[in-house]
């Protein structure tokens, strides 16, 4: 693969981890009192649209994980999930609809009403 093509592929698959999301994760991690924890974001089958997003804390970085660090917080995404999350923005909002993590995924062709599942 040429260097230019490889850079284009990397740019297309880049995910954005917003300051708001990193700040909220930092708050949650401080409550856990375990400095080894990282936030893992993943995609699994299910939900009303075919795929659903998931979040969990994990101490381990697995082979092939994409690692994004921001404001002292580490975000992990497994290789399969990266295929569905390339170019996505992981954000945190706190408004009239409540406080929640939000994934804005350009790969999703449809989403369900609750925003937790999607189709490609």
Secondary structure, DSSP 8 states (H G I E B T S, - for coil): --HHHHHHHHHHH--EE-HHHHHHHHHHHHHHT-TT-EEEEEEEEETTTEEEEEEEEES---TT-EEEEETTEEEEE-HHHHHHHTT-EEEEEEETTEEEEEEE-TT-SEE-TTSSEEE-
